[in-house]
Amino acid sequence: MSMRNIRKFFIVILISFSLNMINFPAYAVVIDFEEISRTYSGNSLDSKGFNFFNDCQIFSLCILHRDPNSRYNADPGGVTFAQNSPKATTTLTNINGNAFDLISIDFADYFNFRTSQNILLIGTYATGRTISQTIALQAIFGLETFIFNWQGLTQVSWVETTGNWLQFDNVIVQEIVPQAKSLGVPAPASMALLGLGLLGFFAARRKRHHKFFT
């Protein structure tokens, strides 16, 4: 298992354990686009129950598939998607209409040329209230992980504000379905799972660049 997949595995463990502790079952999803093997270009992309819509003017070229063998791919051996229009907005929604939590997203510059960029993200809650954060890509090769933990969103949008294109991957979201459940004391197996998740997450974290926003 690659370091990239190990990292995804441990993040999902941590998400699932945390939500179980607060009486909500976790439905964590890592949208890594690996199931999309054909070349794709367009303005609307569905993956793992979620939709990515880009509002660029040339609909057929808004979102482009990054082949694993492309020298521009910031995730060697994996699939990424690129926004092919400067200052166009990509919006993520749950296809079934339910609210979701945004845990993290990986971003990189369009050509993986170590270009510094700024990206504005805006999350919208069911009440209409919004939360926003501007993030800055470092001048490095490869993907950078930005952790948000924004909860109860109906959509999240992002736009590159410096006039450049970008690519994104490994969007981690979760859908939470409330249910009646007593708190109780965590079982030993659950505590062991948490320990495994923490150890694995921080071990993988040493290999990548992360930034946290709440």
VENSULGI-V697685 format. One record per run of one state. SS is the DSSP state (alpha for helix, beta for strand, coil for the rest). FROM is the first residue (numbers start at 1). LEN is the number of residues. If there is no record, write none. Layout:
SS;FROM;LEN
SS;FROM;LEN
//
This chain:
coil;1;2
alpha;3;19
coil;22;2
beta;24;8
coil;32;9
beta;41;2
coil;43;1
beta;44;4
coil;48;2
beta;50;5
coil;55;4
alpha;59;3
coil;62;1
beta;63;4
coil;67;13
beta;80;4
coil;84;5
beta;89;6
coil;95;5
beta;100;10
coil;110;7
beta;117;9
coil;126;4
beta;130;8
coil;138;6
beta;144;17
coil;161;5
beta;166;13
coil;179;9
alpha;188;18
coil;206;4
beta;210;3
coil;213;2
//
